[in-house]
Amino acid sequence: MWVITVHSRNNVKIFEFDTEKEAKETFRGIKGCKILTEVIYFNDYDLVES
């Protein structure tokens, strides 16, 4: 999952995308202070101790 966070004076907006391509295309078109983040989920329960 890819997330774009956009900060403005009075707002914070978050946009979620399934693909890197879609996120980067949208990222280029957004003006202002913006952050592009890749979210990686780690779900290996064999490594979790009980």
CORCOR-V867585 format. One record per run of one state. SS is the DSSP state (H for helix, E for strand, L for the rest). FROM is the first residue (numbers start at 1). LEN is the number of residues. Records with the same first field share a line. If there is no record, write none. Layout:
# CORCOR-V867585
SS: FROM-LEN, FROM-LEN
This chain:
# CORCOR-V867585
L: 1-1, 8-4, 18-2, 30-3, 39-6, 48-3
E: 2-6, 12-6, 33-6
H: 20-10, 45-3
